[in-house]
């Protein structure tokens, strides 16, 4: 599996499309002919902005001779969608923020993955995360999975740390999400 880039932002949309296509073409030319390729959009590749920031209008035309493109989106549940705050907007924010992207994937016959998500260690955020994961499970024809952000021993006391055995997400949130594994 390949990922073309991480979180394009504030770039010309045509350049984002061209860079993704060049990466796909280069991966295939190098001999990797069947592996999935994750492509990312502009505006930090947010699922909640996928259809409003230009990604939905432009990235659907990417081509891959192996037909293995997976559209990677990131989704956080704080007020600005940045994942820099412990508090989440509401217990329903996860499902709400991926609704338009889910529709886009289905309408365009595409597959997606949430390549980054996380929420704070509190009931509102856990409900938001559960809502997103439930929505993804109900739409497994378009969503291929989701990856929690914030693992690794160098993160220290990071608020979303999922590092075994001491990370706050590992000890307090992951047990509540095991039903989605």
Buried (B, 14 or more C-beta within 10 A) or exposed (E): EBBBBEBBEEEEBEEBBEBBBEBBEEBBEEEBEEEBBBBBBBBBBBBBBBBEBBBBBBBBEBEBEBEBBBBBBBBBBBEEBEBEBBEBBEBBBBBBBBBBBBBBBBEEEBBBBBBBBBBBBBEBBBBBBBBBBBBBEEBEEBBBBBBBBBBEEEBEEBBBBBBEEEBBBBBEBBEEBEEBE
